[in-house]
Amino acid sequence: DIDKIGQVITNFINNAVKYSPAGTAINVSCVTIEGSAVVTVKDEGMGVVTGDQPKLFGRYFRADRKETQNISGFGIGLYLCKEIIDAHHGKIGVESEVGNGSVFYFTLPLET
């Protein structure tokens, strides 16, 4: 469902904007690797603590950091993204380092 996949990409971009300083780059890419589409959204934001990364896609999870206290959200967006990608037999994840930004990505199998 293209609308649902668009919702995931939009959520990734919105999060990148929310958690990055004004004027920094946000890069979106889509490539084909070994029969799968791989979509990434890379930002230059605050990054995510390693211990929080596995929890990001859980329902209602919000990182408890001083830097994020004034950023609005309910912790449901990435959970819904995971549900959508799982329903399409894909994979979703994040690579991040505090102070060096994040790369949120998902892969979807291409139909043959």
N, C-alpha and C positions, 0 to 999 in steps of 0.2 A: 504494500500500500504506500504509494509515493507520498501521500500527505503525511502519514505517520513518520516516514523517514525524514521528511522536511522538518517535522516538529523536533526530531532529535538534533538535526543540524542547527536549527534556530536556537534550541536550548543551549547547545555547546557555545554558540557565538554570544548569546546573551550573557552567559556566565563569564566568558572571556572578557567581555566589556565591563561587567560588574566588578571583577576581581583584578583588573589591570589599571595602572595609572593612565590618565588621559594622555593621548598622543602617542601611545606605544602601538606597535604593530600587532595585528591578529591575522594569522595566515590560515587559510582553508584550502585543503587539497583533497583530491580524489584520484587514486591510482588503482590499477588492476595488478594484483599479485597472486599468482598461482590459482587462478579461477575464482578469486574473490575481489570485490570492490573494497578498498580501504579508504575511509574518509577520516581526515584528521583536522583538528582545530588547535592551532598552536598560539599561545599568548606569551606575553612578557610580564605577567602578573606576579603576585606574591608567592605563588607555588603552594604546594600542599605537603604537610608533614608526612613522612613515610608511613607512620603508624595510622594515619587517617585515610590513606589512599584506598585500602580494601573496603572501608566503610562508606565511601562516598556514594555508592549506588544503592545503599540501604534506605529504606523508607524513613523519612523525617530526620536523617542525619545532617547535622550542621557542625562544622569545625568550630571548636571552642577556642578561638584565638582573639587576642586583643584587636588585631587588624580587621577582623570580620564582624565585630559586634554591631557596627552601624550599617551593615549591608543587609538589605531586606531579603527575605526568603523564608520558605517553610521546610526546606529539605526534601521536597517531593519531586523536583524536576529531574534530577539524575536517576532517581528510582524509576520514574515513568520511562525515561530513555532506555534503561536496561530492560524493562518489560517489553517495550516495542522491539528492541533488537533481538531479544530472546525469542519472541514470537516469530521473527523472520529467520530463525536458525543462525543468527550471527553471534559475534563476540563484541564486547565493549570493554574499554579500559582507560587507564590514565597513566602517564609517565610524568613525574614532576619532581622538582627540587625546590625547596624553600629559597626564595629570593631570585630564582632563575626561571620562573614561569612553569607552564604546564602544557602537555599535549594530551588532549582527549581524543579518543579514536573509537571507531567501530569498523568491523568487517562484516560483509554480507556475501554469502555464496552467490555467484552469478549462475543464472539458469543456462542450461546447455540445450 
